[in-house]
Amino acid sequence: MEVEEPFCDLEKTMEMQEEFITYICHKLAEECEKELKKLRRDPQDLLKIKPPFPRITYDQAIEILQKDGVKIKWGDDITWVIEKS
């Protein structure tokens, strides 16, 4: 997900993304309780989601992925394919 807002720095962009994700999770918990329970998910778990989210640096992400056996080197993009592995 990429949020774009004029005259906005990286910190504000991340805050906007966190608020958006939180909103979606809370709406799902409120409006899809029956469906979530069918999927064996407790809607209360989604209601616990609150910003700010934990953050890591690019360096930390690469290190974690490499420790998990993902073939990635520093400078590579962390694409959805890499995130999925």
Secondary structure in CASP SS format (residue, H / E / C, confidence):
PFRMAT SS
TARGET T0000
AUTHOR 0000-0000-0000
METHOD secondary structure of the structure
MODEL  1
M C 1.00
E C 1.00
V C 1.00
E C 1.00
E C 1.00
P C 1.00
F C 1.00
C C 1.00
D C 1.00
L H 1.00
E H 1.00
K H 1.00
T H 1.00
M H 1.00
E H 1.00
M H 1.00
Q H 1.00
E H 1.00
E H 1.00
F H 1.00
I H 1.00
T H 1.00
Y H 1.00
I H 1.00
C H 1.00
H H 1.00
K H 1.00
L H 1.00
A H 1.00
E H 1.00
E H 1.00
C C 1.00
E H 1.00
K H 1.00
E H 1.00
L H 1.00
K H 1.00
K H 1.00
L C 1.00
R C 1.00
R C 1.00
D C 1.00
P H 1.00
Q H 1.00
D H 1.00
L H 1.00
L H 1.00
K C 1.00
I C 1.00
K C 1.00
P C 1.00
P C 1.00
F C 1.00
P C 1.00
R C 1.00
I C 1.00
T C 1.00
Y H 1.00
D H 1.00
Q H 1.00
A H 1.00
I H 1.00
E H 1.00
I H 1.00
L H 1.00
Q H 1.00
K H 1.00
D C 1.00
G C 1.00
V C 1.00
K C 1.00
I C 1.00
K C 1.00
W C 1.00
G C 1.00
D C 1.00
D C 1.00
I C 1.00
T C 1.00
W H 1.00
V H 1.00
I H 1.00
E H 1.00
K H 1.00
S C 1.00
END
